[in-house]
């Protein structure tokens, strides 16, 4: 059985992940092995609550939490 393309998975689940308070971004990345695709969820601060709320996998793809801090637009 083949999995859905990871970009389709991101498109289908991105909004629900971004709706979690503390999540500031979601993107397709790679695991530390440099080969395996995963979803990366950027959070302001990695907390135990976020670790519980963000799934470990989505549709067969691993999900990693990445602490990014607050994201603000650049000034002109």
CHARMM internal coordinates of N, CA and C (Angstrom, degrees):
IC EDIT
DIST 1 N 1 CA 1.4587
DIST 1 CA 1 C 1.5338
ANGL 1 N 1 CA 1 C 109.61
DIST 1 C 2 N 1.3192
ANGL 1 CA 1 C 2 N 117.09
DIHE 1 N 1 CA 1 C 2 N 129.47
DIST 2 N 2 CA 1.4539
ANGL 1 C 2 N 2 CA 120.52
DIHE 1 CA 1 C 2 N 2 CA -179.36
DIST 2 CA 2 C 1.5252
ANGL 2 N 2 CA 2 C 110.26
DIHE 1 C 2 N 2 CA 2 C -91.57
DIST 2 C 3 N 1.3210
ANGL 2 CA 2 C 3 N 113.91
DIHE 2 N 2 CA 2 C 3 N 148.91
DIST 3 N 3 CA 1.4597
ANGL 2 C 3 N 3 CA 119.50
DIHE 2 CA 2 C 3 N 3 CA 178.14
DIST 3 CA 3 C 1.5209
ANGL 3 N 3 CA 3 C 109.69
DIHE 2 C 3 N 3 CA 3 C -86.83
DIST 3 C 4 N 1.3146
ANGL 3 CA 3 C 4 N 114.10
DIHE 3 N 3 CA 3 C 4 N 159.86
DIST 4 N 4 CA 1.4491
ANGL 3 C 4 N 4 CA 121.28
DIHE 3 CA 3 C 4 N 4 CA 171.98
DIST 4 CA 4 C 1.5267
ANGL 4 N 4 CA 4 C 109.05
DIHE 3 C 4 N 4 CA 4 C -63.46
DIST 4 C 5 N 1.3101
ANGL 4 CA 4 C 5 N 117.53
DIHE 4 N 4 CA 4 C 5 N 152.64
DIST 5 N 5 CA 1.4554
ANGL 4 C 5 N 5 CA 121.39
DIHE 4 CA 4 C 5 N 5 CA 173.85
DIST 5 CA 5 C 1.5307
ANGL 5 N 5 CA 5 C 109.16
DIHE 4 C 5 N 5 CA 5 C -61.11
DIST 5 C 6 N 1.3223
ANGL 5 CA 5 C 6 N 117.57
DIHE 5 N 5 CA 5 C 6 N 138.66
DIST 6 N 6 CA 1.4585
ANGL 5 C 6 N 6 CA 121.39
DIHE 5 CA 5 C 6 N 6 CA -175.79
DIST 6 CA 6 C 1.5295
ANGL 6 N 6 CA 6 C 112.27
DIHE 5 C 6 N 6 CA 6 C -61.22
DIST 6 C 7 N 1.3199
ANGL 6 CA 6 C 7 N 117.82
DIHE 6 N 6 CA 6 C 7 N -31.15
DIST 7 N 7 CA 1.4670
ANGL 6 C 7 N 7 CA 119.76
DIHE 6 CA 6 C 7 N 7 CA 177.89
DIST 7 CA 7 C 1.5267
ANGL 7 N 7 CA 7 C 111.33
DIHE 6 C 7 N 7 CA 7 C -67.53
DIST 7 C 8 N 1.3227
ANGL 7 CA 7 C 8 N 117.13
DIHE 7 N 7 CA 7 C 8 N -34.94
DIST 8 N 8 CA 1.4677
ANGL 7 C 8 N 8 CA 121.04
DIHE 7 CA 7 C 8 N 8 CA 175.84
DIST 8 CA 8 C 1.5366
ANGL 8 N 8 CA 8 C 109.92
DIHE 7 C 8 N 8 CA 8 C -68.63
DIST 8 C 9 N 1.3224
ANGL 8 CA 8 C 9 N 116.60
DIHE 8 N 8 CA 8 C 9 N -37.13
DIST 9 N 9 CA 1.4689
ANGL 8 C 9 N 9 CA 120.63
DIHE 8 CA 8 C 9 N 9 CA 177.64
DIST 9 CA 9 C 1.5297
ANGL 9 N 9 CA 9 C 109.42
DIHE 8 C 9 N 9 CA 9 C -64.39
DIST 9 C 10 N 1.3300
ANGL 9 CA 9 C 10 N 117.09
DIHE 9 N 9 CA 9 C 10 N -44.28
DIST 10 N 10 CA 1.4643
ANGL 9 C 10 N 10 CA 120.75
DIHE 9 CA 9 C 10 N 10 CA 177.84
DIST 10 CA 10 C 1.5220
ANGL 10 N 10 CA 10 C 110.62
DIHE 9 C 10 N 10 CA 10 C -60.52
DIST 10 C 11 N 1.3223
ANGL 10 CA 10 C 11 N 116.17
DIHE 10 N 10 CA 10 C 11 N -45.59
DIST 11 N 11 CA 1.4707
ANGL 10 C 11 N 11 CA 120.04
DIHE 10 CA 10 C 11 N 11 CA 179.54
DIST 11 CA 11 C 1.5291
ANGL 11 N 11 CA 11 C 111.21
DIHE 10 C 11 N 11 CA 11 C -61.06
DIST 11 C 12 N 1.3212
ANGL 11 CA 11 C 12 N 116.69
DIHE 11 N 11 CA 11 C 12 N -38.47
DIST 12 N 12 CA 1.4585
ANGL 11 C 12 N 12 CA 120.89
DIHE 11 CA 11 C 12 N 12 CA -178.11
DIST 12 CA 12 C 1.5187
ANGL 12 N 12 CA 12 C 114.95
DIHE 11 C 12 N 12 CA 12 C -76.54
DIST 12 C 13 N 1.3327
ANGL 12 CA 12 C 13 N 117.71
DIHE 12 N 12 CA 12 C 13 N -22.44
DIST 13 N 13 CA 1.4645
ANGL 12 C 13 N 13 CA 120.50
DIHE 12 CA 12 C 13 N 13 CA -175.25
DIST 13 CA 13 C 1.5258
ANGL 13 N 13 CA 13 C 114.17
DIHE 12 C 13 N 13 CA 13 C -121.14
DIST 13 C 14 N 1.3128
ANGL 13 CA 13 C 14 N 117.60
DIHE 13 N 13 CA 13 C 14 N -7.03
DIST 14 N 14 CA 1.4624
ANGL 13 C 14 N 14 CA 121.21
DIHE 13 CA 13 C 14 N 14 CA -176.46
DIST 14 CA 14 C 1.5208
ANGL 14 N 14 CA 14 C 113.76
DIHE 13 C 14 N 14 CA 14 C -57.25
DIST 14 C 15 N 1.3253
ANGL 14 CA 14 C 15 N 117.39
DIHE 14 N 14 CA 14 C 15 N -46.07
DIST 15 N 15 CA 1.4723
ANGL 14 C 15 N 15 CA 120.44
DIHE 14 CA 14 C 15 N 15 CA -177.44
DIST 15 CA 15 C 1.5150
ANGL 15 N 15 CA 15 C 111.70
DIHE 14 C 15 N 15 CA 15 C -64.06
DIST 15 C 16 N 1.3369
ANGL 15 CA 15 C 16 N 117.29
DIHE 15 N 15 CA 15 C 16 N -39.57
DIST 16 N 16 CA 1.4694
ANGL 15 C 16 N 16 CA 118.81
DIHE 15 CA 15 C 16 N 16 CA -179.72
DIST 16 CA 16 C 1.5292
ANGL 16 N 16 CA 16 C 111.09
DIHE 15 C 16 N 16 CA 16 C -68.30
DIST 16 C 17 N 1.3245
ANGL 16 CA 16 C 17 N 117.00
DIHE 16 N 16 CA 16 C 17 N -34.65
DIST 17 N 17 CA 1.4660
ANGL 16 C 17 N 17 CA 119.55
DIHE 16 CA 16 C 17 N 17 CA 176.91
DIST 17 CA 17 C 1.5289
ANGL 17 N 17 CA 17 C 110.54
DIHE 16 C 17 N 17 CA 17 C -69.65
DIST 17 C 18 N 1.3285
ANGL 17 CA 17 C 18 N 117.51
DIHE 17 N 17 CA 17 C 18 N -41.89
DIST 18 N 18 CA 1.4584
ANGL 17 C 18 N 18 CA 121.36
DIHE 17 CA 17 C 18 N 18 CA 179.18
DIST 18 CA 18 C 1.5284
ANGL 18 N 18 CA 18 C 112.59
DIHE 17 C 18 N 18 CA 18 C -66.96
DIST 18 C 19 N 1.3206
ANGL 18 CA 18 C 19 N 117.56
DIHE 18 N 18 CA 18 C 19 N -19.91
DIST 19 N 19 CA 1.4654
ANGL 18 C 19 N 19 CA 121.61
DIHE 18 CA 18 C 19 N 19 CA 178.41
DIST 19 CA 19 C 1.5296
ANGL 19 N 19 CA 19 C 112.08
DIHE 18 C 19 N 19 CA 19 C -76.05
DIST 19 C 20 N 1.3233
ANGL 19 CA 19 C 20 N 117.89
DIHE 19 N 19 CA 19 C 20 N -12.83
DIST 20 N 20 CA 1.4680
ANGL 19 C 20 N 20 CA 121.28
DIHE 19 CA 19 C 20 N 20 CA 178.76
DIST 20 CA 20 C 1.5258
ANGL 20 N 20 CA 20 C 107.84
DIHE 19 C 20 N 20 CA 20 C -76.17
DIST 20 C 21 N 1.3412
ANGL 20 CA 20 C 21 N 117.85
DIHE 20 N 20 CA 20 C 21 N 123.23
DIST 21 N 21 CA 1.4687
ANGL 20 C 21 N 21 CA 119.84
DIHE 20 CA 20 C 21 N 21 CA 179.39
DIST 21 CA 21 C 1.5298
ANGL 21 N 21 CA 21 C 111.09
DIHE 20 C 21 N 21 CA 21 C -56.92
DIST 21 C 22 N 1.3367
ANGL 21 CA 21 C 22 N 115.45
DIHE 21 N 21 CA 21 C 22 N 131.43
DIST 22 N 22 CA 1.4564
ANGL 21 C 22 N 22 CA 121.12
DIHE 21 CA 21 C 22 N 22 CA -178.95
DIST 22 CA 22 C 1.5155
ANGL 22 N 22 CA 22 C 113.60
DIHE 21 C 22 N 22 CA 22 C 101.29
DIST 22 C 23 N 1.3416
ANGL 22 CA 22 C 23 N 117.05
DIHE 22 N 22 CA 22 C 23 N -15.65
DIST 23 N 23 CA 1.4693
ANGL 22 C 23 N 23 CA 121.03
DIHE 22 CA 22 C 23 N 23 CA 177.34
DIST 23 CA 23 C 1.5323
ANGL 23 N 23 CA 23 C 107.75
DIHE 22 C 23 N 23 CA 23 C -87.19
DIST 23 C 24 N 1.3374
ANGL 23 CA 23 C 24 N 116.08
DIHE 23 N 23 CA 23 C 24 N 128.54
DIST 24 N 24 CA 1.4702
ANGL 23 C 24 N 24 CA 120.46
DIHE 23 CA 23 C 24 N 24 CA -177.55
DIST 24 CA 24 C 1.5283
ANGL 24 N 24 CA 24 C 113.87
DIHE 23 C 24 N 24 CA 24 C -117.10
DIST 24 C 25 N 1.3245
ANGL 24 CA 24 C 25 N 117.64
DIHE 24 N 24 CA 24 C 25 N -4.74
DIST 25 N 25 CA 1.4551
ANGL 24 C 25 N 25 CA 119.88
DIHE 24 CA 24 C 25 N 25 CA 179.05
DIST 25 CA 25 C 1.5147
ANGL 25 N 25 CA 25 C 111.78
DIHE 24 C 25 N 25 CA 25 C -175.46
DIST 25 C 26 N 1.3207
ANGL 25 CA 25 C 26 N 115.67
DIHE 25 N 25 CA 25 C 26 N 157.31
DIST 26 N 26 CA 1.4653
ANGL 25 C 26 N 26 CA 122.09
DIHE 25 CA 25 C 26 N 26 CA 178.11
DIST 26 CA 26 C 1.5251
ANGL 26 N 26 CA 26 C 107.07
DIHE 25 C 26 N 26 CA 26 C -143.32
DIST 26 C 27 N 1.3345
ANGL 26 CA 26 C 27 N 117.00
DIHE 26 N 26 CA 26 C 27 N 135.02
DIST 27 N 27 CA 1.4596
ANGL 26 C 27 N 27 CA 119.42
DIHE 26 CA 26 C 27 N 27 CA 179.13
DIST 27 CA 27 C 1.5212
ANGL 27 N 27 CA 27 C 111.03
DIHE 26 C 27 N 27 CA 27 C -153.01
DIST 27 C 28 N 1.3242
ANGL 27 CA 27 C 28 N 115.40
DIHE 27 N 27 CA 27 C 28 N 166.17
DIST 28 N 28 CA 1.4670
ANGL 27 C 28 N 28 CA 121.74
DIHE 27 CA 27 C 28 N 28 CA 176.75
DIST 28 CA 28 C 1.5233
ANGL 28 N 28 CA 28 C 107.57
DIHE 27 C 28 N 28 CA 28 C -85.65
DIST 28 C 29 N 1.3190
ANGL 28 CA 28 C 29 N 115.79
DIHE 28 N 28 CA 28 C 29 N 130.11
DIST 29 N 29 CA 1.4551
ANGL 28 C 29 N 29 CA 121.11
DIHE 28 CA 28 C 29 N 29 CA 178.55
DIST 29 CA 29 C 1.5128
ANGL 29 N 29 CA 29 C 110.57
DIHE 28 C 29 N 29 CA 29 C -138.82
DIST 29 C 30 N 1.3185
ANGL 29 CA 29 C 30 N 115.30
DIHE 29 N 29 CA 29 C 30 N -163.00
DIST 30 N 30 CA 1.4648
ANGL 29 C 30 N 30 CA 121.51
DIHE 29 CA 29 C 30 N 30 CA 178.50
DIST 30 CA 30 C 1.5226
ANGL 30 N 30 CA 30 C 109.23
DIHE 29 C 30 N 30 CA 30 C -125.86
DIST 30 C 31 N 1.3240
ANGL 30 CA 30 C 31 N 115.34
DIHE 30 N 30 CA 30 C 31 N 148.93
DIST 31 N 31 CA 1.4528
ANGL 30 C 31 N 31 CA 120.44
DIHE 30 CA 30 C 31 N 31 CA 172.67
DIST 31 CA 31 C 1.5312
ANGL 31 N 31 CA 31 C 108.60
DIHE 30 C 31 N 31 CA 31 C -66.39
DIST 31 C 32 N 1.3317
ANGL 31 CA 31 C 32 N 118.19
DIHE 31 N 31 CA 31 C 32 N 166.58
DIST 32 N 32 CA 1.4646
ANGL 31 C 32 N 32 CA 120.14
DIHE 31 CA 31 C 32 N 32 CA 179.67
DIST 32 CA 32 C 1.5296
ANGL 32 N 32 CA 32 C 114.57
DIHE 31 C 32 N 32 CA 32 C -55.27
DIST 32 C 33 N 1.3422
ANGL 32 CA 32 C 33 N 118.12
DIHE 32 N 32 CA 32 C 33 N -19.72
DIST 33 N 33 CA 1.4710
ANGL 32 C 33 N 33 CA 119.19
DIHE 32 CA 32 C 33 N 33 CA 178.04
DIST 33 CA 33 C 1.5325
ANGL 33 N 33 CA 33 C 112.60
DIHE 32 C 33 N 33 CA 33 C -69.95
DIST 33 C 34 N 1.3520
ANGL 33 CA 33 C 34 N 116.13
DIHE 33 N 33 CA 33 C 34 N -9.72
DIST 34 N 34 CA 1.4578
ANGL 33 C 34 N 34 CA 120.67
DIHE 33 CA 33 C 34 N 34 CA 178.70
DIST 34 CA 34 C 1.5081
ANGL 34 N 34 CA 34 C 115.61
DIHE 33 C 34 N 34 CA 34 C 75.90
DIST 34 C 35 N 1.3413
ANGL 34 CA 34 C 35 N 117.65
DIHE 34 N 34 CA 34 C 35 N 4.21
DIST 35 N 35 CA 1.4694
ANGL 34 C 35 N 35 CA 121.18
DIHE 34 CA 34 C 35 N 35 CA -176.81
DIST 35 CA 35 C 1.5192
ANGL 35 N 35 CA 35 C 113.81
DIHE 34 C 35 N 35 CA 35 C -124.84
DIST 35 C 36 N 1.3270
ANGL 35 CA 35 C 36 N 116.66
DIHE 35 N 35 CA 35 C 36 N -35.44
DIST 36 N 36 CA 1.4592
ANGL 35 C 36 N 36 CA 121.63
DIHE 35 CA 35 C 36 N 36 CA -171.40
DIST 36 CA 36 C 1.5253
ANGL 36 N 36 CA 36 C 110.81
DIHE 35 C 36 N 36 CA 36 C -86.85
DIST 36 C 37 N 1.3588
ANGL 36 CA 36 C 37 N 117.34
DIHE 36 N 36 CA 36 C 37 N 120.75
DIST 37 N 37 CA 1.4623
ANGL 36 C 37 N 37 CA 119.58
DIHE 36 CA 36 C 37 N 37 CA 178.82
DIST 37 CA 37 C 1.5198
ANGL 37 N 37 CA 37 C 111.53
DIHE 36 C 37 N 37 CA 37 C -69.24
DIST 37 C 38 N 1.3335
ANGL 37 CA 37 C 38 N 114.47
DIHE 37 N 37 CA 37 C 38 N 147.56
DIST 38 N 38 CA 1.4662
ANGL 37 C 38 N 38 CA 120.58
DIHE 37 CA 37 C 38 N 38 CA 178.15
DIST 38 CA 38 C 1.5235
ANGL 38 N 38 CA 38 C 108.14
DIHE 37 C 38 N 38 CA 38 C -150.73
DIST 38 C 39 N 1.3214
ANGL 38 CA 38 C 39 N 115.12
DIHE 38 N 38 CA 38 C 39 N 170.24
DIST 39 N 39 CA 1.4559
ANGL 38 C 39 N 39 CA 121.14
DIHE 38 CA 38 C 39 N 39 CA 171.55
DIST 39 CA 39 C 1.5177
ANGL 39 N 39 CA 39 C 107.11
DIHE 38 C 39 N 39 CA 39 C -100.17
DIST 39 C 40 N 1.3285
ANGL 39 CA 39 C 40 N 116.69
DIHE 39 N 39 CA 39 C 40 N 133.52
DIST 40 N 40 CA 1.4604
ANGL 39 C 40 N 40 CA 121.29
DIHE 39 CA 39 C 40 N 40 CA 177.26
DIST 40 CA 40 C 1.5155
ANGL 40 N 40 CA 40 C 108.17
DIHE 39 C 40 N 40 CA 40 C -110.99
DIST 40 C 41 N 1.3191
ANGL 40 CA 40 C 41 N 114.89
DIHE 40 N 40 CA 40 C 41 N 130.34
DIST 41 N 41 CA 1.4553
ANGL 40 C 41 N 41 CA 121.70
DIHE 40 CA 40 C 41 N 41 CA -179.48
DIST 41 CA 41 C 1.5186
ANGL 41 N 41 CA 41 C 107.25
DIHE 40 C 41 N 41 CA 41 C -111.39
DIST 41 C 42 N 1.3302
ANGL 41 CA 41 C 42 N 115.81
DIHE 41 N 41 CA 41 C 42 N 116.49
DIST 42 N 42 CA 1.4581
ANGL 41 C 42 N 42 CA 121.32
DIHE 41 CA 41 C 42 N 42 CA 179.90
DIST 42 CA 42 C 1.5218
ANGL 42 N 42 CA 42 C 109.44
DIHE 41 C 42 N 42 CA 42 C -87.79
DIST 42 C 43 N 1.3308
ANGL 42 CA 42 C 43 N 115.54
DIHE 42 N 42 CA 42 C 43 N 130.42
DIST 43 N 43 CA 1.4611
ANGL 42 C 43 N 43 CA 120.86
DIHE 42 CA 42 C 43 N 43 CA -179.41
DIST 43 CA 43 C 1.5241
ANGL 43 N 43 CA 43 C 109.50
DIHE 42 C 43 N 43 CA 43 C -126.03
DIST 43 C 44 N 1.3381
ANGL 43 CA 43 C 44 N 116.05
DIHE 43 N 43 CA 43 C 44 N 154.07
DIST 44 N 44 CA 1.4584
ANGL 43 C 44 N 44 CA 121.10
DIHE 43 CA 43 C 44 N 44 CA 177.24
DIST 44 CA 44 C 1.5162
ANGL 44 N 44 CA 44 C 109.29
DIHE 43 C 44 N 44 CA 44 C -62.10
DIST 44 C 45 N 1.3384
ANGL 44 CA 44 C 45 N 115.43
DIHE 44 N 44 CA 44 C 45 N -49.28
DIST 45 N 45 CA 1.4617
ANGL 44 C 45 N 45 CA 122.09
DIHE 44 CA 44 C 45 N 45 CA 179.15
DIST 45 CA 45 C 1.5219
ANGL 45 N 45 CA 45 C 108.27
DIHE 44 C 45 N 45 CA 45 C -146.15
DIST 45 C 46 N 1.3197
ANGL 45 CA 45 C 46 N 117.03
DIHE 45 N 45 CA 45 C 46 N 131.07
DIST 46 N 46 CA 1.4622
ANGL 45 C 46 N 46 CA 120.75
DIHE 45 CA 45 C 46 N 46 CA 179.62
DIST 46 CA 46 C 1.5230
ANGL 46 N 46 CA 46 C 108.99
DIHE 45 C 46 N 46 CA 46 C -76.06
DIST 46 C 47 N 1.3283
ANGL 46 CA 46 C 47 N 115.81
DIHE 46 N 46 CA 46 C 47 N 116.61
DIST 47 N 47 CA 1.4634
ANGL 46 C 47 N 47 CA 121.48
DIHE 46 CA 46 C 47 N 47 CA -179.56
DIST 47 CA 47 C 1.5315
ANGL 47 N 47 CA 47 C 109.22
DIHE 46 C 47 N 47 CA 47 C -122.13
DIST 47 C 48 N 1.3149
ANGL 47 CA 47 C 48 N 115.55
DIHE 47 N 47 CA 47 C 48 N 164.39
DIST 48 N 48 CA 1.4674
ANGL 47 C 48 N 48 CA 120.30
DIHE 47 CA 47 C 48 N 48 CA 176.94
DIST 48 CA 48 C 1.5224
ANGL 48 N 48 CA 48 C 110.56
DIHE 47 C 48 N 48 CA 48 C -60.98
DIST 48 C 49 N 1.3326
ANGL 48 CA 48 C 49 N 117.17
DIHE 48 N 48 CA 48 C 49 N -38.43
DIST 49 N 49 CA 1.4647
ANGL 48 C 49 N 49 CA 120.82
DIHE 48 CA 48 C 49 N 49 CA 179.45
DIST 49 CA 49 C 1.5325
ANGL 49 N 49 CA 49 C 110.47
DIHE 48 C 49 N 49 CA 49 C -61.58
DIST 49 C 50 N 1.3261
ANGL 49 CA 49 C 50 N 117.01
DIHE 49 N 49 CA 49 C 50 N -44.77
DIST 50 N 50 CA 1.4709
ANGL 49 C 50 N 50 CA 119.35
DIHE 49 CA 49 C 50 N 50 CA 178.69
DIST 50 CA 50 C 1.5193
ANGL 50 N 50 CA 50 C 111.25
DIHE 49 C 50 N 50 CA 50 C -66.06
DIST 50 C 51 N 1.3190
ANGL 50 CA 50 C 51 N 117.42
DIHE 50 N 50 CA 50 C 51 N -37.65
DIST 51 N 51 CA 1.4683
ANGL 50 C 51 N 51 CA 119.97
DIHE 50 CA 50 C 51 N 51 CA 177.60
DIST 51 CA 51 C 1.5267
ANGL 51 N 51 CA 51 C 110.93
DIHE 50 C 51 N 51 CA 51 C -60.53
DIST 51 C 52 N 1.3270
ANGL 51 CA 51 C 52 N 116.78
DIHE 51 N 51 CA 51 C 52 N -33.99
DIST 52 N 52 CA 1.4702
ANGL 51 C 52 N 52 CA 120.73
DIHE 51 CA 51 C 52 N 52 CA 178.12
DIST 52 CA 52 C 1.5257
ANGL 52 N 52 CA 52 C 111.51
DIHE 51 C 52 N 52 CA 52 C -75.81
DIST 52 C 53 N 1.3187
ANGL 52 CA 52 C 53 N 117.24
DIHE 52 N 52 CA 52 C 53 N -37.12
DIST 53 N 53 CA 1.4642
ANGL 52 C 53 N 53 CA 121.39
DIHE 52 CA 52 C 53 N 53 CA -173.44
DIST 53 CA 53 C 1.5216
ANGL 53 N 53 CA 53 C 113.76
DIHE 52 C 53 N 53 CA 53 C -81.04
DIST 53 C 54 N 1.3195
ANGL 53 CA 53 C 54 N 117.56
DIHE 53 N 53 CA 53 C 54 N -29.16
DIST 54 N 54 CA 1.4651
ANGL 53 C 54 N 54 CA 120.85
DIHE 53 CA 53 C 54 N 54 CA -178.43
DIST 54 CA 54 C 1.5301
ANGL 54 N 54 CA 54 C 108.23
DIHE 53 C 54 N 54 CA 54 C -89.93
DIST 54 C 55 N 1.3339
ANGL 54 CA 54 C 55 N 117.11
DIHE 54 N 54 CA 54 C 55 N 123.69
DIST 55 N 55 CA 1.4712
ANGL 54 C 55 N 55 CA 119.12
DIHE 54 CA 54 C 55 N 55 CA -178.06
DIST 55 CA 55 C 1.5282
ANGL 55 N 55 CA 55 C 112.29
DIHE 54 C 55 N 55 CA 55 C -64.11
DIST 55 C 56 N 1.3192
ANGL 55 CA 55 C 56 N 115.65
DIHE 55 N 55 CA 55 C 56 N 152.28
DIST 56 N 56 CA 1.4823
ANGL 55 C 56 N 56 CA 121.59
DIHE 55 CA 55 C 56 N 56 CA 179.16
DIST 56 CA 56 C 1.5301
ANGL 56 N 56 CA 56 C 110.85
DIHE 55 C 56 N 56 CA 56 C -77.50
DIST 56 C 57 N 1.3294
ANGL 56 CA 56 C 57 N 116.24
DIHE 56 N 56 CA 56 C 57 N -28.73
DIST 57 N 57 CA 1.4623
ANGL 56 C 57 N 57 CA 121.67
DIHE 56 CA 56 C 57 N 57 CA 175.78
DIST 57 CA 57 C 1.5283
ANGL 57 N 57 CA 57 C 108.65
DIHE 56 C 57 N 57 CA 57 C -141.16
DIST 57 C 58 N 1.3197
ANGL 57 CA 57 C 58 N 115.27
DIHE 57 N 57 CA 57 C 58 N 153.37
DIST 58 N 58 CA 1.4674
ANGL 57 C 58 N 58 CA 122.03
DIHE 57 CA 57 C 58 N 58 CA 173.60
DIST 58 CA 58 C 1.5162
ANGL 58 N 58 CA 58 C 106.70
DIHE 57 C 58 N 58 CA 58 C -135.89
DIST 58 C 59 N 1.3128
ANGL 58 CA 58 C 59 N 115.24
DIHE 58 N 58 CA 58 C 59 N 120.24
DIST 59 N 59 CA 1.4699
ANGL 58 C 59 N 59 CA 122.77
DIHE 58 CA 58 C 59 N 59 CA 179.30
DIST 59 CA 59 C 1.5267
ANGL 59 N 59 CA 59 C 111.86
DIHE 58 C 59 N 59 CA 59 C 49.54
DIST 59 C 60 N 1.3348
ANGL 59 CA 59 C 60 N 116.03
DIHE 59 N 59 CA 59 C 60 N 39.35
DIST 60 N 60 CA 1.4521
ANGL 59 C 60 N 60 CA 121.47
DIHE 59 CA 59 C 60 N 60 CA 175.50
DIST 60 CA 60 C 1.5192
ANGL 60 N 60 CA 60 C 115.26
DIHE 59 C 60 N 60 CA 60 C 89.54
DIST 60 C 61 N 1.3230
ANGL 60 CA 60 C 61 N 118.13
DIHE 60 N 60 CA 60 C 61 N -6.91
DIST 61 N 61 CA 1.4624
ANGL 60 C 61 N 61 CA 121.16
DIHE 60 CA 60 C 61 N 61 CA 178.58
DIST 61 CA 61 C 1.5280
ANGL 61 N 61 CA 61 C 109.87
DIHE 60 C 61 N 61 CA 61 C -98.15
DIST 61 C 62 N 1.3374
ANGL 61 CA 61 C 62 N 117.35
DIHE 61 N 61 CA 61 C 62 N 137.55
DIST 62 N 62 CA 1.4580
ANGL 61 C 62 N 62 CA 119.68
DIHE 61 CA 61 C 62 N 62 CA 176.87
DIST 62 CA 62 C 1.5301
ANGL 62 N 62 CA 62 C 110.86
DIHE 61 C 62 N 62 CA 62 C -67.70
DIST 62 C 63 N 1.3244
ANGL 62 CA 62 C 63 N 115.15
DIHE 62 N 62 CA 62 C 63 N 150.00
DIST 63 N 63 CA 1.4617
ANGL 62 C 63 N 63 CA 122.14
DIHE 62 CA 62 C 63 N 63 CA 178.40
DIST 63 CA 63 C 1.5238
ANGL 63 N 63 CA 63 C 107.78
DIHE 62 C 63 N 63 CA 63 C -120.10
DIST 63 C 64 N 1.3288
ANGL 63 CA 63 C 64 N 116.30
DIHE 63 N 63 CA 63 C 64 N 126.74
DIST 64 N 64 CA 1.4602
ANGL 63 C 64 N 64 CA 121.47
DIHE 63 CA 63 C 64 N 64 CA 177.95
DIST 64 CA 64 C 1.5202
ANGL 64 N 64 CA 64 C 109.54
DIHE 63 C 64 N 64 CA 64 C -114.08
DIST 64 C 65 N 1.3245
ANGL 64 CA 64 C 65 N 116.05
DIHE 64 N 64 CA 64 C 65 N 142.30
DIST 65 N 65 CA 1.4595
ANGL 64 C 65 N 65 CA 121.81
DIHE 64 CA 64 C 65 N 65 CA 176.11
DIST 65 CA 65 C 1.5221
ANGL 65 N 65 CA 65 C 107.90
DIHE 64 C 65 N 65 CA 65 C -96.07
DIST 65 C 66 N 1.3190
ANGL 65 CA 65 C 66 N 115.37
DIHE 65 N 65 CA 65 C 66 N 134.14
DIST 66 N 66 CA 1.4610
ANGL 65 C 66 N 66 CA 121.72
DIHE 65 CA 65 C 66 N 66 CA -179.89
DIST 66 CA 66 C 1.5315
ANGL 66 N 66 CA 66 C 108.43
DIHE 65 C 66 N 66 CA 66 C -126.96
DIST 66 C 67 N 1.3200
ANGL 66 CA 66 C 67 N 117.08
DIHE 66 N 66 CA 66 C 67 N 117.80
DIST 67 N 67 CA 1.4637
ANGL 66 C 67 N 67 CA 120.60
DIHE 66 CA 66 C 67 N 67 CA 179.10
DIST 67 CA 67 C 1.5226
ANGL 67 N 67 CA 67 C 108.77
DIHE 66 C 67 N 67 CA 67 C -77.64
DIST 67 C 68 N 1.3443
ANGL 67 CA 67 C 68 N 116.03
DIHE 67 N 67 CA 67 C 68 N 119.70
DIST 68 N 68 CA 1.4560
ANGL 67 C 68 N 68 CA 120.63
DIHE 67 CA 67 C 68 N 68 CA -176.10
DIST 68 CA 68 C 1.5206
ANGL 68 N 68 CA 68 C 113.02
DIHE 67 C 68 N 68 CA 68 C -115.64
DIST 68 C 69 N 1.3075
ANGL 68 CA 68 C 69 N 117.19
DIHE 68 N 68 CA 68 C 69 N -16.19
DIST 69 N 69 CA 1.4618
ANGL 68 C 69 N 69 CA 120.17
DIHE 68 CA 68 C 69 N 69 CA -171.56
DIST 69 CA 69 C 1.5213
ANGL 69 N 69 CA 69 C 109.52
DIHE 68 C 69 N 69 CA 69 C 80.60
DIST 69 C 70 N 1.3192
ANGL 69 CA 69 C 70 N 115.14
DIHE 69 N 69 CA 69 C 70 N -173.65
DIST 70 N 70 CA 1.4566
ANGL 69 C 70 N 70 CA 120.74
DIHE 69 CA 69 C 70 N 70 CA 179.75
DIST 70 CA 70 C 1.5205
ANGL 70 N 70 CA 70 C 109.10
DIHE 69 C 70 N 70 CA 70 C -71.46
DIST 70 C 71 N 1.3221
ANGL 70 CA 70 C 71 N 116.60
DIHE 70 N 70 CA 70 C 71 N 138.76
DIST 71 N 71 CA 1.4641
ANGL 70 C 71 N 71 CA 121.85
DIHE 70 CA 70 C 71 N 71 CA 177.33
DIST 71 CA 71 C 1.5174
ANGL 71 N 71 CA 71 C 108.04
DIHE 70 C 71 N 71 CA 71 C -108.40
DIST 71 C 72 N 1.3287
ANGL 71 CA 71 C 72 N 115.38
DIHE 71 N 71 CA 71 C 72 N 125.78
DIST 72 N 72 CA 1.4707
ANGL 71 C 72 N 72 CA 121.39
DIHE 71 CA 71 C 72 N 72 CA -179.83
DIST 72 CA 72 C 1.5243
ANGL 72 N 72 CA 72 C 108.78
DIHE 71 C 72 N 72 CA 72 C -125.73
DIST 72 C 73 N 1.3347
ANGL 72 CA 72 C 73 N 116.84
DIHE 72 N 72 CA 72 C 73 N 150.53
DIST 73 N 73 CA 1.4632
ANGL 72 C 73 N 73 CA 119.27
DIHE 72 CA 72 C 73 N 73 CA 176.33
DIST 73 CA 73 C 1.5253
ANGL 73 N 73 CA 73 C 110.42
DIHE 72 C 73 N 73 CA 73 C -68.16
DIST 73 C 74 N 1.3355
ANGL 73 CA 73 C 74 N 115.88
DIHE 73 N 73 CA 73 C 74 N 149.72
DIST 74 N 74 CA 1.4507
ANGL 73 C 74 N 74 CA 120.63
DIHE 73 CA 73 C 74 N 74 CA 175.01
DIST 74 CA 74 C 1.5170
ANGL 74 N 74 CA 74 C 110.05
DIHE 73 C 74 N 74 CA 74 C -70.87
DIST 74 C 75 N 1.3310
ANGL 74 CA 74 C 75 N 117.09
DIHE 74 N 74 CA 74 C 75 N 147.58
DIST 75 N 75 CA 1.4682
ANGL 74 C 75 N 75 CA 120.57
DIHE 74 CA 74 C 75 N 75 CA 176.13
DIST 75 CA 75 C 1.5145
ANGL 75 N 75 CA 75 C 108.51
DIHE 74 C 75 N 75 CA 75 C -79.41
DIST 75 C 76 N 1.3343
ANGL 75 CA 75 C 76 N 116.17
DIHE 75 N 75 CA 75 C 76 N 153.72
DIST 76 N 76 CA 1.4697
ANGL 75 C 76 N 76 CA 120.58
DIHE 75 CA 75 C 76 N 76 CA 179.72
DIST 76 CA 76 C 1.4938
ANGL 76 N 76 CA 76 C 111.12
DIHE 75 C 76 N 76 CA 76 C -68.07
END
COOR INIT
IC SEED 1 N 1 CA 1 C
IC BUILD
